[in-house]
């Protein structure tokens, strides 16, 4: 093709140069857009990977929490059964204690009735026996319980002991005989 300079051709040449510049600009813009899109695609891919990793971590954590929750539920069920058993045992224990308390009250009532009857019998028999014994004794007249008997015995020994001035061996022997007899009779009651 033969290219000559004419005014029509000059316009074409200028237009061609401008077109090449525009084409070059468009190519440059397309290249930079392509790079920008590749960068965005790479960022998006990185974000997707991070999201998938985070999703996997959350799933794993949820599984772990679900296992912990199941374990805790089982543990709570076991504790609930244990508490029920303890409650039943306590209830049985309180029922037994209540029955024992009632039984003890009945027994206490019977014992108190028996005690009153025995005390009444003892007073009746004891006063008759003590009167009889009081008449037989010389040194321990009026003594009707073990404590006063012991006190009188000590006082008499202080007075009539052979080492004292007013002491006499025969008197001490008769005090001892009476003391032993009265002590034995009082211990029976």
MIDOSE-1310 file (N, C-alpha, C; in nm, 2 decimals, decimal comma, always signed):
residues 189
xxxx	+0,08/-0,12/+0,00/+0,00/+0,00/+0,00/+0,09/+0,12/+0,00; +0,05/+0,20/-0,07/+0,12/+0,32/-0,10/+0,07/+0,43/-0,01; +0,16/+0,49/+0,07/+0,10/+0,59/+0,17/+0,16/+0,72/+0,13; +0,07/+0,81/+0,10/+0,11/+0,95/+0,06/+0,06/+1,05/+0,15
xxxx	+0,12/+1,16/+0,16/+0,08/+1,26/+0,25/-0,02/+1,35/+0,18; -0,13/+1,34/+0,21/-0,24/+1,43/+0,16/-0,32/+1,47/+0,28; -0,40/+1,57/+0,27/-0,47/+1,61/+0,38/-0,57/+1,51/+0,44; -0,62/+1,42/+0,36/-0,71/+1,32/+0,41/-0,63/+1,22/+0,48
xxxx	-0,51/+1,19/+0,43/-0,42/+1,09/+0,49/-0,37/+1,15/+0,62; -0,34/+1,27/+0,63/-0,29/+1,33/+0,75/-0,39/+1,32/+0,86; -0,52/+1,34/+0,83/-0,62/+1,33/+0,93/-0,63/+1,18/+0,97; -0,61/+1,09/+0,87/-0,61/+0,95/+0,91/-0,50/+0,92/+0,99
xxxx	-0,38/+0,97/+0,96/-0,26/+0,94/+1,04/-0,27/+1,00/+1,18; -0,32/+1,12/+1,19/-0,34/+1,18/+1,32/-0,44/+1,10/+1,40; -0,55/+1,06/+1,33/-0,65/+0,98/+1,39/-0,60/+0,85/+1,43; -0,51/+0,79/+1,35/-0,45/+0,66/+1,38/-0,36/+0,67/+1,50
xxxx	-0,28/+0,78/+1,51/-0,19/+0,80/+1,62/-0,28/+0,82/+1,75; -0,38/+0,90/+1,73/-0,47/+0,92/+1,85/-0,54/+0,78/+1,89; -0,57/+0,71/+1,79/-0,64/+0,58/+1,81/-0,54/+0,49/+1,88; -0,41/+0,49/+1,84/-0,31/+0,41/+1,90/-0,29/+0,45/+2,05
xxxx	-0,29/+0,58/+2,07/-0,28/+0,63/+2,21/-0,39/+0,59/+2,29; -0,51/+0,60/+2,23/-0,63/+0,56/+2,31/-0,63/+0,41/+2,33; -0,59/+0,34/+2,23/-0,58/+0,19/+2,24/-0,48/+0,16/+2,35; -0,37/+0,23/+2,34/-0,26/+0,20/+2,44/-0,32/+0,24/+2,58
xxxx	-0,40/+0,34/+2,60/-0,45/+0,38/+2,73/-0,55/+0,28/+2,77; -0,63/+0,23/+2,68/-0,73/+0,13/+2,71/-0,66/+0,00/+2,75; -0,56/-0,04/+2,68/-0,48/-0,16/+2,72/-0,42/-0,14/+2,86; -0,37/-0,02/+2,88/-0,31/+0,00/+3,01/-0,42/-0,01/+3,12
xxxx	-0,53/+0,06/+3,09/-0,64/+0,05/+3,19/-0,69/-0,09/+3,21; -0,70/-0,17/+3,10/-0,75/-0,31/+3,11/-0,64/-0,39/+3,19; -0,52/-0,36/+3,17/-0,41/-0,43/+3,24/-0,42/-0,40/+3,39; -0,44/-0,27/+3,42/-0,44/-0,24/+3,56/-0,57/-0,29/+3,63
xxxx	-0,68/-0,29/+3,55/-0,81/-0,34/+3,60/-0,79/-0,49/+3,62; -0,73/-0,56/+3,53/-0,71/-0,70/+3,54/-0,63/-0,73/+3,67; -0,52/-0,66/+3,69/-0,44/-0,68/+3,81/-0,52/-0,65/+3,94; -0,60/-0,54/+3,93/-0,69/-0,50/+4,05/-0,79/-0,62/+4,07
xxxx	-0,85/-0,67/+3,97/-0,95/-0,78/+3,98/-0,88/-0,90/+4,03; -0,75/-0,93/+3,98/-0,68/-1,05/+4,04/-0,65/-1,03/+4,19; -0,61/-0,91/+4,22/-0,59/-0,88/+4,37/-0,71/-0,90/+4,45; -0,83/-0,84/+4,40/-0,95/-0,86/+4,47/-0,99/-1,01/+4,47
xxxx	-0,97/-1,08/+4,36/-1,00/-1,22/+4,36/-0,92/-1,29/+4,47; -0,79/-1,26/+4,47/-0,70/-1,32/+4,57/-0,74/-1,29/+4,71; -0,78/-1,16/+4,74/-0,83/-1,12/+4,87/-0,95/-1,20/+4,91; -1,05/-1,20/+4,80/-1,17/-1,28/+4,83/-1,14/-1,42/+4,86
xxxx	-1,05/-1,48/+4,79/-1,01/-1,62/+4,81/-0,95/-1,64/+4,95; -0,87/-1,54/+4,99/-0,81/-1,55/+5,12/-0,91/-1,54/+5,23; -1,01/-1,44/+5,21/-1,12/-1,43/+5,30/-1,20/-1,55/+5,31; -1,23/-1,62/+5,19/-1,31/-1,74/+5,19/-1,23/-1,85/+5,27
xxxx	-1,10/-1,86/+5,25/-1,02/-1,96/+5,33/-1,03/-1,93/+5,48; -1,01/-1,80/+5,51/-1,02/-1,76/+5,66/-1,16/-1,80/+5,71; -1,26/-1,77/+5,63/-1,40/-1,80/+5,67/-1,42/-1,95/+5,69; -1,37/-2,03/+5,59/-1,38/-2,17/+5,60/-1,31/-2,22/+5,73
xxxx	-1,19/-2,17/+5,75/-1,11/-2,21/+5,87/-1,19/-2,17/+6,00; -1,24/-2,05/+6,00/-1,32/-2,01/+6,12/-1,45/-2,09/+6,13; -1,51/-2,13/+6,02/-1,63/-2,21/+6,02/-1,59/-2,35/+6,08; -1,48/-2,41/+6,04/-1,43/-2,54/+6,09/-1,40/-2,53/+6,24
xxxx	-1,34/-2,42/+6,28/-1,31/-2,40/+6,43/-1,44/-2,39/+6,51; -1,54/-2,32/+6,45/-1,66/-2,30/+6,52/-1,74/-2,44/+6,53; -1,73/-2,51/+6,42/-1,80/-2,65/+6,42/-1,73/-2,74/+6,53; -1,60/-2,73/+6,53/-1,52/-2,81/+6,62/-1,55/-2,77/+6,77
xxxx	-1,56/-2,64/+6,79/-1,59/-2,59/+6,92/-1,74/-2,63/+6,96; -1,83/-2,62/+6,86/-1,97/-2,66/+6,89/-1,98/-2,81/+6,93; -1,90/-2,89/+6,85/-1,90/-3,04/+6,89/-1,85/-3,06/+7,03; -1,74/-2,98/+7,06/-1,68/-2,99/+7,19/-1,78/-2,95/+7,30
xxxx	-1,84/-2,84/+7,28/-1,94/-2,79/+7,37/-2,06/-2,88/+7,38; -2,10/-2,94/+7,27/-2,21/-3,04/+7,27/-2,17/-3,16/+7,36; -2,05/-3,21/+7,34/-2,00/-3,32/+7,43/-2,00/-3,28/+7,57; -1,95/-3,16/+7,60/-1,95/-3,11/+7,74/-2,09/-3,10/+7,80
xxxx	-2,18/-3,05/+7,72/-2,32/-3,04/+7,76/-2,38/-3,18/+7,78; -2,36/-3,27/+7,70/-2,41/-3,41/+7,72/-2,35/-3,47/+7,85; -2,22/-3,45/+7,87/-2,15/-3,50/+7,99/-2,22/-3,44/+8,11; -2,24/-3,30/+8,11/-2,30/-3,23/+8,22/-2,44/-3,28/+8,25
xxxx	-2,51/-3,30/+8,14/-2,65/-3,35/+8,15/-2,65/-3,49/+8,22; -2,56/-3,58/+8,18/-2,55/-3,71/+8,25/-2,51/-3,69/+8,39; -2,41/-3,60/+8,41/-2,37/-3,58/+8,55/-2,48/-3,53/+8,64; -2,56/-3,44/+8,58/-2,68/-3,38/+8,66/-2,78/-3,49/+8,68
xxxx	-2,80/-3,58/+8,59/-2,90/-3,69/+8,61/-2,85/-3,78/+8,72; -2,72/-3,81/+8,72/-2,66/-3,89/+8,83/-2,68/-3,83/+8,96; -2,65/-3,69/+8,97/-2,66/-3,62/+9,09/-2,80/-3,61/+9,14; -2,89/-3,60/+9,04/-3,04/-3,59/+9,08/-3,08/-3,73/+9,14
xxxx	-3,04/-3,84/+9,08/-3,07/-3,97/+9,14/-3,01/-3,98/+9,28; -2,89/-3,94/+9,29/-2,82/-3,95/+9,42/-2,90/-3,87/+9,53; -2,94/-3,75/+9,49/-3,01/-3,66/+9,58/-3,14/-3,73/+9,61; -3,21/-3,79/+9,52/-3,34/-3,86/+9,55/-3,31/-3,97/+9,65
xxxx	-3,21/-4,05/+9,62/-3,18/-4,16/+9,72/-3,15/-4,11/+9,85; -3,07/-4,00/+9,86/-3,04/-3,94/+9,99/-3,17/-3,89/+10,06; -3,25/-3,83/+9,98/-3,38/-3,78/+10,04/-3,46/-3,89/+10,09; -3,47/-4,00/+10,01/-3,55/-4,12/+10,06/-3,49/-4,17/+10,19
xxxx	-3,35/-4,18/+10,19/-3,29/-4,23/+10,31/-3,31/-4,14/+10,43; -3,31/-4,01/+10,41/-3,34/-3,92/+10,52/-3,48/-3,93/+10,56; -3,57/-3,94/+10,47/-3,71/-3,96/+10,51/-3,73/-4,09/+10,59; -3,67/-4,20/+10,54/-3,68/-4,32/+10,62/-3,62/-4,31/+10,76
xxxx	-3,50/-4,24/+10,76/-3,44/-4,21/+10,89/-3,53/-4,13/+10,98; -3,59/-4,02/+10,93/-3,68/-3,94/+11,01/-3,80/-4,02/+11,06; -3,86/-4,11/+10,97/-3,97/-4,19/+11,00/-3,93/-4,29/+11,12; -3,81/-4,35/+11,10/-3,76/-4,44/+11,21/-3,74/-4,37/+11,34
xxxx	-3,68/-4,25/+11,33/-3,66/-4,17/+11,45/-3,80/-4,13/+11,52; -3,90/-4,10/+11,43/-4,03/-4,06/+11,49/-4,09/-4,18/+11,56; -4,08/-4,30/+11,49/-4,13/-4,42/+11,55/-4,05/-4,46/+11,68; -3,92/-4,44/+11,68/-3,84/-4,46/+11,80/-3,88/-4,37/+11,91
xxxx	-3,91/-4,24/+11,87/-3,95/-4,14/+11,97/-4,08/-4,18/+12,04; -4,18/-4,22/+11,95/-4,30/-4,27/+12,01/-4,29/-4,39/+12,10; -4,20/-4,48/+12,05/-4,18/-4,60/+12,13/-4,11/-4,57/+12,26; -4,02/-4,48/+12,26/-3,95/-4,43/+12,38/-4,05/-4,37/+12,48
xxxx	-4,14/-4,29/+12,42/-4,24/-4,22/+12,51/-4,33/-4,32/+12,58; -4,37/-4,43/+12,50/-4,45/-4,53/+12,56/-4,37/-4,61/+12,67; -4,25/-4,64/+12,63/-4,16/-4,71/+12,73/-4,14/-4,62/+12,85; -4,11/-4,49/+12,83/-4,09/-4,40/+12,94/-4,21/-4,39/+13,03
xxxx	-4,33/-4,39/+12,97/-4,45/-4,39/+13,05/-4,47/-4,52/+13,13; -4,44/-4,63/+13,07/-4,45/-4,76/+13,15/-4,34/-4,76/+13,26; -4,22/-4,71/+13,23/-4,12/-4,71/+13,33/-4,16/-4,62/+13,45; -4,21/-4,50/+13,42/-4,26/-4,41/+13,52/-4,37/-4,47/+13,61
xxxx	-4,46/-4,54/+13,54/-4,57/-4,60/+13,62/-4,51/-4,71/+13,71; -4,41/-4,79/+13,66/-4,35/-4,89/+13,74/-4,27/-4,83/+13,85; -4,20/-4,72/+13,82/-4,12/-4,65/+13,92/-4,20/-4,60/+14,03; -4,32/-4,54/+14,00/-4,41/-4,49/+14,10/-4,46/-4,60/+14,19
xxxx	-4,49/-4,71/+14,13/-4,54/-4,83/+14,20/-4,43/-4,88/+14,29; -4,31/-4,90/+14,24/-4,20/-4,95/+14,32/-4,16/-4,85/+14,43; -4,16/-4,72/+14,40/-4,13/-4,62/+14,51/-4,24/-4,63/+14,62; -4,36/-4,65/+14,58/-4,47/-4,66/+14,68/-4,45/-4,78/+14,76
xxxx	-4,42/-4,90/+14,70/-4,40/-5,02/+14,77/-4,27/-5,01/+14,86; -4,17/-4,94/+14,81/-4,05/-4,93/+14,89/-4,07/-4,84/+15,01; -4,15/-4,73/+14,99/-4,17/-4,65/+15,11/-4,25/-4,72/+15,21; -4,35/-4,80/+15,17/-4,43/-4,87/+15,26/-4,35/-4,98/+15,33
xxxx	-4,27/-5,06/+15,25/-4,19/-5,17/+15,31/-4,07/-5,11/+15,39; -4,01/-5,00/+15,33/-3,89/-4,94/+15,39/-3,91/-4,88/+15,52; -4,03/-4,81/+15,53/-4,06/-4,75/+15,66/-4,09/-4,85/+15,77; -4,16/-4,96/+15,73/-4,18/-5,06/+15,83/-4,05/-5,13/+15,87
xxxx	-3,97/-5,16/+15,78/-3,84/-5,23/+15,81/-3,75/-5,14/+15,89; -3,74/-5,01/+15,85/-3,66/-4,92/+15,92/-3,71/-4,90/+16,07; -3,84/-4,90/+16,08/-3,89/-4,89/+16,22/-3,84/-5,01/+16,30; -3,85/-5,13/+16,24/-3,81/-5,25/+16,31/-3,66/-5,25/+16,34
xxxx	-3,58/-5,20/+16,24/-3,44/-5,20/+16,26/-3,40/-5,09/+16,36; -3,47/-4,98/+16,36/-3,45/-4,87/+16,45/-3,47/-4,91/+16,60; -3,57/-5,00/+16,62/-3,59/-5,05/+16,75/-3,48/-5,14/+16,79; -3,42/-5,21/+16,70/-3,32/-5,31/+16,73/-3,18/-5,24/+16,76
xxxx	-3,16/-5,12/+16,70/-3,03/-5,06/+16,71/-3,02/-4,97/+16,83; -2,90/-4,96/+16,88/-2,88/-4,87/+16,99/-2,81/-4,74/+16,94; -2,70/-4,77/+16,86/-2,62/-4,66/+16,82/-2,67/-4,58/+16,70; -2,75/-4,65/+16,61/-2,79/-4,59/+16,48/-2,95/-4,56/+16,48
xxxx	-3,00/-4,53/+16,59/-3,15/-4,51/+16,60/-3,18/-4,38/+16,52; -3,29/-4,39/+16,44/-3,34/-4,28/+16,36/-3,27/-4,27/+16,22; -3,17/-4,35/+16,19/-3,10/-4,35/+16,06/-3,18/-4,44/+15,97; -3,22/-4,38/+15,85/-3,30/-4,45/+15,75/-3,25/-4,44/+15,61
xxxx	-3,13/-4,39/+15,59/-3,07/-4,39/+15,45/-2,92/-4,42/+15,46; -2,86/-4,46/+15,35/-2,71/-4,50/+15,36/-2,62/-4,38/+15,39; -2,66/-4,26/+15,35/-2,57/-4,15/+15,37/-2,57/-4,11/+15,52; -2,68/-4,10/+15,58/-2,68/-4,07/+15,73/-2,62/-4,19/+15,81
xxxx	-2,64/-4,31/+15,76/-2,58/-4,42/+15,83/-2,42/-4,41/+15,83; -2,37/-4,38/+15,72/-2,22/-4,36/+15,71/-2,17/-4,25/+15,80; -2,25/-4,14/+15,80/-2,21/-4,02/+15,88/-2,21/-4,05/+16,03; -2,32/-4,12/+16,07/-2,33/-4,16/+16,21/-2,22/-4,25/+16,25
xxxx	-2,18/-4,35/+16,16/-2,08/-4,45/+16,18/-1,94/-4,38/+16,21; -1,91/-4,28/+16,12/-1,78/-4,21/+16,14/-1,78/-4,13/+16,27; -1,89/-4,06/+16,30/-1,90/-3,99/+16,43/-1,88/-4,08/+16,55; -1,95/-4,19/+16,55/-1,94/-4,29/+16,66/-1,79/-4,34/+16,67
xxxx	-1,73/-4,37/+16,56/-1,59/-4,42/+16,57/-1,50/-4,31/+16,62; -1,52/-4,19/+16,59/-1,44/-4,08/+16,65/-1,45/-4,07/+16,80; -1,57/-4,10/+16,84/-1,59/-4,09/+16,99/-1,54/-4,21/+17,06; -1,58/-4,33/+17,02/-1,55/-4,45/+17,09/-1,43/-4,53/+17,05
xxxx	-1,34/-4,47/+16,96/-1,22/-4,54/+16,92/-1,13/-4,57/+17,04; -1,07/-4,69/+17,04/-0,99/-4,73/+17,16/-0,87/-4,63/+17,18; -0,82/-4,56/+17,08/-0,71/-4,47/+17,11/-0,76/-4,34/+17,17; -0,89/-4,31/+17,18/-0,94/-4,19/+17,25/-0,95/-4,22/+17,40
xxxx	-0,97/-4,11/+17,47/-0,98/-4,13/+17,62/-1,11/-4,20/+17,66; -1,22/-4,17/+17,59/-1,34/-4,23/+17,62/-1,36/-4,36/+17,54; -1,26/-4,41/+17,47/-1,28/-4,52/+17,38/-1,28/-4,65/+17,45; -1,35/-4,75/+17,38/-1,36/-4,88/+17,43/-1,37/-4,98/+17,31
xxxx	-1,29/-5,08/+17,33/-1,28/-5,18/+17,22/-1,41/-5,26/+17,20; -1,48/-5,30/+17,30/-1,60/-5,37/+17,29/-1,71/-5,29/+17,23; -1,72/-5,16/+17,26/-1,82/-5,07/+17,20/-1,80/-5,05/+17,05; -1,67/-5,04/+17,01/-1,64/-5,03/+16,87/-1,68/-5,16/+16,80
xxxx	-1,66/-5,28/+16,86/-1,70/-5,40/+16,80/-1,86/-5,40/+16,78; -1,93/-5,36/+16,88/-2,08/-5,36/+16,86/-2,12/-5,26/+16,76; -2,05/-5,14/+16,75/-2,09/-5,04/+16,65/-2,06/-5,10/+16,51; -1,95/-5,17/+16,49/-1,92/-5,23/+16,36/-2,03/-5,34/+16,33
xxxx	-2,07/-5,42/+16,42/-2,17/-5,52/+16,39/-2,30/-5,45/+16,35; -2,35/-5,36/+16,43/-2,47/-5,29/+16,39/-2,46/-5,22/+16,26; -2,35/-5,15/+16,23/-2,32/-5,08/+16,10/-2,33/-5,18/+15,98; -2,26/-5,30/+16,00/-2,26/-5,40/+15,89/-2,41/-5,45/+15,86
xxxx	-2,48/-5,48/+15,97/-2,62/-5,53/+15,96/-2,71/-5,42/+15,89; -2,70/-5,30/+15,94/-2,78/-5,19/+15,88/-2,74/-5,16/+15,73; -2,62/-5,16/+15,71/-2,57/-5,13/+15,57/-2,62/-5,24/+15,48; -2,61/-5,36/+15,52/-2,66/-5,47/+15,43/-2,81/-5,46/+15,41
xxxx	-2,88/-5,43/+15,51/-3,03/-5,42/+15,50/-3,07/-5,30/+15,41; -3,00/-5,19/+15,42/-3,02/-5,07/+15,34/-2,99/-5,09/+15,19; -2,88/-5,17/+15,17/-2,84/-5,19/+15,03/-2,94/-5,28/+14,96; -3,01/-5,36/+15,03/-3,11/-5,45/+14,97/-3,23/-5,37/+14,92
x	-3,26/-5,25/+14,98/-3,37/-5,17/+14,94/-3,32/-5,07/+14,84
